[in-house]
Amino acid sequence: MTEASVSSNPPETLTGTVLAIQANYYSVQIDGVMGERVMGDGGVESHPDRLLPLCTRRSRLKKIGQQVMVGDRVQVEEPDWESGRAAIFQVEERRSQLDRPPVANADQILLVFALAKPALDISQLSRFLIKAESTGIEVCLCLSKSDLIPTPHREAWCDRLRAWGYDPVLISSYTGLGIEALAERLSQRMTIVSGPSGVGKSSLINMLVPAAKLRTSAVSGRLERGRHTTRHVELFELSKGGLLADTPGFNQPDMDATPIELMNYFPEIRSRRAKRSCQFSDCLHLQEPGCRVRGDWERYEIYTKFLEEAIALQSNLSQQSAPDEALKKKSNRDGEVTYEPRLKTKYRAESRRSQQQSIQVMKGKVGDWLEDNEDN
């Protein structure tokens, strides 16, 4: 071993959190307070900024299929503080992972809805709550633009949502109402901000993180729907500690829960089942005898509507995965829908396209046979 190899210093490795991803570059916030470091030649390298905005991923991670997500805890090496470049060579194990929005290691979801402009729709709110509950991450409900409705109406909404099983935080980005109380809930945690477009998510983040300077947009006057202003996921550091993830807004999340999973995403059902169980363990709380959940609670009709969607989705997936065992849907001229058993493959009539293809193949084989005979 040569003297040069012994004296060479190993590459510097640091640990940090991925704040944003744009194209093939990752912005990584390094842990701890960075200051001055004495170089091997006696010089001093100063890097008070903890952000490395131009990190790349080692080809080894790409080869093994290791994806790097916003919120990931990563290890980087060979940092160049002057240009802001470094290389991510390892991704630590994730505590949690969401695919939409793509965020890792989140502790809670901050679901933001407006009390006015646009008006609060309980069906849309329920869809977002179910999607948030399906992640298994703690849900914090926030109602923005609370200064636009009278105080009695605000209190009525709070009582209504508490009956659902949620304790909402009422805020106003215009007056500052409830911002301090919300900041306490977000302190020392990684929070994902979600909700439909136009409810004031970007305005809220600008109040919590003034340095973010996110673009905001007014609600459409004709449709009373928000315009998309956030295009990608990005983490912002809070003054009291913790990280806030801004995500693109959308107005209708996908309903992809199974019927059995759906009932677990309603706090009202969970609380009723905890007190007294139904007669059947697989009860869907519709018309089953001995059901202890079915009754007079506000979102029961919403639950039955979503349950129909979940059953229809499961039926469609069953037809796609096992078409020979599924029912076939038929509609007559009057619009009535009936179901009948799907025939097995061996009993089905051959399609015209398959028949034409078979004829062409046979013609080709006959032609080859004639040519061979003529040669012989």
LINFENHU-V282407 format. One record per residue. N is the residue number from 1. RES is the residue in three letters. SS is DSSP state (hx for helix, st for strand, lp for the rest). NEAR is the number of other C-alpha atoms within 12 Angstrom. D_LAST is the distance of its C-alpha to the last C-alpha in whole Angstrom. Layout:
BEGIN
N_RES_SS_NEAR_D_LAST + N_RES_SS_NEAR_D_LAST
END
This chain:
BEGIN
1_MET_lp_7_77 + 2_THR_lp_7_78 + 3_GLU_hx_7_82 + 4_ALA_hx_8_80 + 5_SER_hx_9_78 + 6_VAL_hx_9_81 + 7_SER_hx_10_83 + 8_SER_lp_13_80 + 9_ASN_lp_13_81 + 10_PRO_lp_11_78 + 11_PRO_lp_14_77 + 12_GLU_lp_20_79 + 13_THR_st_21_78 + 14_LEU_st_28_79 + 15_THR_st_29_79 + 16_GLY_st_36_79 + 17_THR_st_44_77 + 18_VAL_st_45_75 + 19_LEU_st_39_76 + 20_ALA_st_37_74 + 21_ILE_st_30_70 + 22_GLN_st_21_69 + 23_ALA_lp_12_66 + 24_ASN_lp_19_65 + 25_TYR_st_25_69 + 26_TYR_st_37_71 + 27_SER_st_39_75 + 28_VAL_st_43_76 + 29_GLN_st_38_80 + 30_ILE_st_33_81 + 31_ASP_lp_21_84 + 32_GLY_lp_14_87 + 33_VAL_lp_15_90 + 34_MET_lp_19_88 + 35_GLY_lp_16_91 + 36_GLU_st_15_91 + 37_ARG_st_17_89 + 38_VAL_st_12_90 + 39_MET_lp_12_88 + 40_GLY_lp_12_87 + 41_ASP_lp_10_89 + 42_GLY_lp_8_92 + 43_GLY_lp_10_91 + 44_VAL_st_12_91 + 45_GLU_st_18_88 + 46_SER_st_17_89 + 47_HIS_lp_21_87 + 48_PRO_lp_18_89 + 49_ASP_lp_21_86 + 50_ARG_lp_29_84 + 51_LEU_st_35_81 + 52_LEU_st_38_78 + 53_PRO_st_31_76 + 54_LEU_st_29_73 + 55_CYS_st_38_72 + 56_THR_st_33_68 + 57_ARG_st_34_66 + 58_ARG_lp_27_65 + 59_SER_hx_15_61 + 60_ARG_hx_16_61 + 61_LEU_hx_18_62 + 62_LYS_hx_17_59 + 63_LYS_hx_10_57 + 64_ILE_lp_14_58 + 65_GLY_lp_12_58 + 66_GLN_lp_20_62 + 67_GLN_lp_32_63 + 68_VAL_lp_39_67 + 69_MET_lp_40_69 + 70_VAL_st_44_72 + 71_GLY_lp_46_75 + 72_ASP_lp_38_73 + 73_ARG_st_32_75 + 74_VAL_st_40_73 + 75_GLN_st_31_74 + 76_VAL_st_37_74 + 77_GLU_st_27_74 + 78_GLU_st_24_75 + 79_PRO_st_32_77 + 80_ASP_st_25_78 + 81_TRP_lp_26_81 + 82_GLU_lp_17_82 + 83_SER_lp_15_78 + 84_GLY_lp_26_78 + 85_ARG_st_24_75 + 86_ALA_st_35_74 + 87_ALA_st_35_71 + 88_ILE_st_43_70 + 89_PHE_st_31_69 + 90_GLN_st_28_70 + 91_VAL_st_31_70 + 92_GLU_lp_24_72 + 93_GLU_lp_18_72 + 94_ARG_lp_21_72 + 95_ARG_lp_18_75 + 96_SER_lp_26_73 + 97_GLN_st_25_70 + 98_LEU_st_28_70 + 99_ASP_st_18_66 + 100_ARG_lp_23_68 + 101_PRO_lp_30_70 + 102_PRO_st_27_68 + 103_VAL_st_42_72 + 104_ALA_st_39_72 + 105_ASN_lp_35_76 + 106_ALA_lp_38_77 + 107_ASP_lp_32_80 + 108_GLN_st_35_81 + 109_ILE_st_39_80 + 110_LEU_st_40_82 + 111_LEU_st_44_81 + 112_VAL_st_43_83 + 113_PHE_st_43_84 + 114_ALA_st_42_86 + 115_LEU_lp_35_89 + 116_ALA_lp_27_89 + 117_LYS_lp_29_87 + 118_PRO_lp_30_84 + 119_ALA_lp_26_86 + 120_LEU_lp_29_85 + 121_ASP_lp_22_82 + 122_ILE_hx_23_82 + 123_SER_hx_23_79 + 124_GLN_hx_25_77 + 125_LEU_hx_32_80 + 126_SER_hx_37_79 + 127_ARG_hx_34_75 + 128_PHE_hx_35_76 + 129_LEU_hx_41_78 + 130_ILE_hx_35_75 + 131_LYS_hx_34_73 + 132_ALA_hx_36_76 + 133_GLU_hx_29_76 + 134_SER_lp_29_73 + 135_THR_lp_30_73 + 136_GLY_lp_21_76 + 137_ILE_lp_27_78 + 138_GLU_st_26_81 + 139_VAL_st_35_82 + 140_CYS_st_33_85 + 141_LEU_st_36_85 + 142_CYS_st_43_87 + 143_LEU_st_43_88 + 144_SER_st_42_89 + 145_LYS_lp_35_91 + 146_SER_hx_38_93 + 147_ASP_hx_24_96 + 148_LEU_hx_24_95 + 149_ILE_lp_23_96 + 150_PRO_lp_14_99 + 151_THR_hx_14_100 + 152_PRO_hx_13_100 + 153_HIS_hx_17_97 + 154_ARG_hx_27_96 + 155_GLU_hx_20_98 + 156_ALA_hx_16_96 + 157_TRP_hx_29_92 + 158_CYS_hx_24_93 + 159_ASP_hx_17_95 + 160_ARG_hx_19_91 + 161_LEU_hx_30_89 + 162_ARG_hx_18_91 + 163_ALA_hx_21_91 + 164_TRP_hx_28_87 + 165_GLY_lp_27_87 + 166_TYR_lp_25_88 + 167_ASP_lp_23_91 + 168_PRO_lp_34_90 + 169_VAL_st_37_91 + 170_LEU_st_37_93 + 171_ILE_lp_36_93 + 172_SER_lp_34_93 + 173_SER_lp_29_92 + 174_TYR_lp_18_95 + 175_THR_lp_18_98 + 176_GLY_lp_22_97 + 177_LEU_lp_23_97 + 178_GLY_lp_26_96 + 179_ILE_hx_29_94 + 180_GLU_hx_22_96 + 181_ALA_hx_18_95 + 182_LEU_hx_33_92 + 183_ALA_hx_32_92 + 184_GLU_hx_18_93 + 185_ARG_hx_31_90 + 186_LEU_hx_37_88 + 187_SER_lp_22_90 + 188_GLN_lp_19_88 + 189_ARG_lp_28_85 + 190_MET_st_36_82 + 191_THR_st_39_81 + 192_ILE_st_45_78 + 193_VAL_st_43_80 + 194_SER_st_43_78 + 195_GLY_lp_43_78 + 196_PRO_lp_39_77 + 197_SER_lp_36_78 + 198_GLY_lp_40_81 + 199_VAL_lp_45_83 + 200_GLY_lp_45_85 + 201_LYS_hx_46_83 + 202_SER_hx_41_83 + 203_SER_hx_34_87 + 204_LEU_hx_44_87 + 205_ILE_hx_41_86 + 206_ASN_hx_25_87 + 207_MET_hx_29_91 + 208_LEU_hx_36_90 + 209_VAL_lp_28_88 + 210_PRO_hx_17_90 + 211_ALA_hx_13_88 + 212_ALA_hx_23_85 + 213_LYS_lp_16_85 + 214_LEU_lp_26_82 + 215_ARG_lp_21_82 + 216_THR_lp_22_83 + 217_SER_lp_20_82 + 218_ALA_lp_23_84 + 219_VAL_lp_23_83 + 220_SER_lp_16_81 + 221_GLY_lp_13_84 + 222_ARG_lp_10_82 + 223_LEU_lp_13_80 + 224_GLU_lp_21_82 + 225_ARG_lp_27_79 + 226_GLY_lp_32_79 + 227_ARG_lp_27_77 + 228_HIS_lp_27_75 + 229_THR_lp_26_77 + 230_THR_lp_30_75 + 231_ARG_lp_20_72 + 232_HIS_lp_24_71 + 233_VAL_lp_33_73 + 234_GLU_st_38_76 + 235_LEU_st_38_79 + 236_PHE_st_41_82 + 237_GLU_st_34_85 + 238_LEU_lp_28_88 + 239_SER_lp_22_92 + 240_LYS_lp_19_93 + 241_GLY_lp_19_89 + 242_GLY_lp_27_86 + 243_LEU_st_40_83 + 244_LEU_st_44_82 + 245_ALA_st_44_78 + 246_ASP_st_44_78 + 247_THR_lp_38_75 + 248_PRO_lp_28_73 + 249_GLY_lp_33_75 + 250_PHE_lp_28_72 + 251_ASN_lp_25_74 + 252_GLN_lp_21_71 + 253_PRO_lp_26_70 + 254_ASP_lp_21_67 + 255_MET_lp_29_68 + 256_ASP_lp_25_65 + 257_ALA_lp_28_68 + 258_THR_lp_26_67 + 259_PRO_hx_28_69 + 260_ILE_hx_21_71 + 261_GLU_hx_28_71 + 262_LEU_hx_35_73 + 263_MET_hx_34_76 + 264_ASN_lp_29_77 + 265_TYR_lp_34_77 + 266_PHE_lp_36_80 + 267_PRO_hx_30_83 + 268_GLU_hx_29_85 + 269_ILE_hx_35_82 + 270_ARG_hx_21_83 + 271_SER_hx_19_86 + 272_ARG_hx_24_86 + 273_ARG_hx_24_84 + 274_ALA_hx_14_86 + 275_LYS_hx_12_89 + 276_ARG_lp_16_88 + 277_SER_lp_20_84 + 278_CYS_lp_24_82 + 279_GLN_lp_17_82 + 280_PHE_lp_18_78 + 281_SER_lp_16_77 + 282_ASP_lp_17_74 + 283_CYS_lp_23_76 + 284_LEU_lp_33_75 + 285_HIS_lp_31_78 + 286_LEU_lp_24_77 + 287_GLN_lp_16_78 + 288_GLU_lp_16_78 + 289_PRO_lp_16_81 + 290_GLY_lp_19_84 + 291_CYS_lp_22_82 + 292_ARG_lp_27_85 + 293_VAL_lp_33_84 + 294_ARG_lp_27_83 + 295_GLY_lp_19_86 + 296_ASP_lp_13_88 + 297_TRP_lp_20_87 + 298_GLU_lp_22_87 + 299_ARG_lp_28_83 + 300_TYR_hx_25_82 + 301_GLU_hx_19_80 + 302_ILE_hx_23_78 + 303_TYR_hx_34_77 + 304_THR_hx_24_76 + 305_LYS_hx_20_74 + 306_PHE_hx_32_72 + 307_LEU_hx_31_71 + 308_GLU_hx_22_70 + 309_GLU_hx_22_68 + 310_ALA_hx_25_67 + 311_ILE_hx_23_66 + 312_ALA_hx_20_63 + 313_LEU_hx_20_62 + 314_GLN_hx_23_61 + 315_SER_hx_23_60 + 316_ASN_hx_20_57 + 317_LEU_hx_17_57 + 318_SER_hx_18_56 + 319_GLN_hx_19_53 + 320_GLN_hx_15_52 + 321_SER_hx_12_52 + 322_ALA_lp_17_51 + 323_PRO_lp_19_49 + 324_ASP_lp_18_48 + 325_GLU_lp_17_52 + 326_ALA_lp_21_54 + 327_LEU_st_21_55 + 328_LYS_st_22_54 + 329_LYS_st_19_56 + 330_LYS_st_15_56 + 331_SER_st_12_59 + 332_ASN_lp_10_60 + 333_ARG_lp_8_61 + 334_ASP_lp_8_65 + 335_GLY_lp_9_64 + 336_GLU_lp_10_64 + 337_VAL_st_12_62 + 338_THR_st_14_61 + 339_TYR_st_14_59 + 340_GLU_st_13_56 + 341_PRO_st_15_54 + 342_ARG_lp_19_51 + 343_LEU_lp_15_48 + 344_LYS_lp_15_45 + 345_THR_hx_13_42 + 346_LYS_hx_9_40 + 347_TYR_hx_9_42 + 348_ARG_lp_10_42 + 349_ALA_lp_12_40 + 350_GLU_lp_13_37 + 351_SER_lp_11_38 + 352_ARG_hx_10_36 + 353_ARG_hx_11_35 + 354_SER_hx_12_33 + 355_GLN_hx_13_32 + 356_GLN_hx_13_31 + 357_GLN_hx_14_29 + 358_SER_hx_15_27 + 359_ILE_hx_14_26 + 360_GLN_hx_14_25 + 361_VAL_hx_14_23 + 362_MET_hx_14_21 + 363_LYS_hx_14_20 + 364_GLY_hx_14_19 + 365_LYS_hx_14_17 + 366_VAL_hx_14_15 + 367_GLY_hx_14_14 + 368_ASP_hx_14_12 + 369_TRP_hx_14_11 + 370_LEU_hx_13_10 + 371_GLU_hx_12_9 + 372_ASP_hx_11_6 + 373_ASN_hx_10_5 + 374_GLU_hx_9_5 + 375_ASP_hx_8_4 + 376_ASN_lp_7_0
END
